Amino acid sequence: MKLPNCEQAYIPAPKLDDYLLADTHPTGRLKAKFFKGLGFSKANRQELERQLLHIAQHSSVTGKLTSPHGEKFIIDGALRTPQGTGAVVRTVWIIDTGEHRPRFVTAYPL
């Protein structure tokens, strides 16, 4: 199964800048260490965004959860790093109740 409306998936900029790549975020800092170790940073966050959207649009959903806010979709996929290596990550996307566009929630290493 593909992510519904995957071509409309989006990642709010603060989700990358203030969470996934933020050294000082209480929970994001460990993820930031992982992604920065792969060569991603705020300076090239567009590349990380492009890679995460590629996973949402081309990989299959591996799990689905219902939350009070909407339907969450788990998608595992390969992430190409700026150095040309690869890493497998789990991404989570949500389609908020009453919405149709999948919004990025988080990503972390598998």
N, C-alpha and C positions, 0 to 999 in steps of 0.2 A: 504494500500500500504506500502510495506517495502522500506527502503532506498536502492536505486540501488547500487549494489556491496558492500553491508553492511559488508560483511566478509573482505573487504579490507580497511575499515574505519581506519583512523589514527589520532593521536593527536600529533602535534609537541611539543616537551618538553618545548620550551619557552612559548607556549600558557598557560601551567599550571604554570610553575615557575615564569614567568615574567608578567603574566596577572591575571589569575584566583586566584592565591594564593599570589599575591603581594600586600602587605600593602601600598605601595607607588605609585602604578599605578593610574593615574588620574581617570580612569573609573573602573578599575579592583578592586580597594581597597574596594569598597562596596560589591562586589561579594566575595572577599577574607574574609571579615568579616562574611558573611553568611556561606561559606564553612568551615572556621576555627571554627565557632560555632557548626558545625556538627561533628567536630573532624578531619577534613582533614587538612593537612599541607604539606609543602615541604618534610618533613621527610617521609611521607606516600603517596606521590603523585601518586605512582603506583596503589594504591587502588582506588583513585579517577579516574585515567585513566581507570582502569578496569571497574569501575561502569559506566562511561560515554560511553565506547565502548559497554557495555552490552545493554544500552538503544538504541544505534544506531543499534545494530544487532537484537534486539528482540522486540522493540516497533514499532508501526505503525507511519507513517508520518502523521502529522496533518495539515500541510500546505506546500505549495511550492511557491517559489518566483523566478523570473528571475532577475538577476542582470547583470551589465556590465561584471562581472567577471565569471559568470557561473550560475548554478542552485543551489539555497539554499533550504534546506529541514528543516522543523521544526518538532522536535520529542519530545513529552512530555513523561516522564517516572519516575519511582520510583528509587530513589537512596538509597542504603543501606549504613548507616553510620558506622564508626568504632565502635560506641557504640551499634550497633545493632538496632537502630531505623531507621525510613524511612523518606524521604522527597521527595516531587514531584518537579521536575525541568523541565524547558524547555531547550532543546538543539537545536543548529543550526549547520548544516553541509553544506558544499558546495562541489559541483563537479565543479572544475574550467574548463573553456572552454578549450577544447582539452585534458582534462584529464578524467580518469575514476574512480579514487579513491576518496571517500568522505573524506574531511578534516574537522576537528572540527573547528568551529568558536567561539562559546560561549555557556555558560550555565548560567541560573539564576533561582531563585525560582519562583514558580507560586503562 
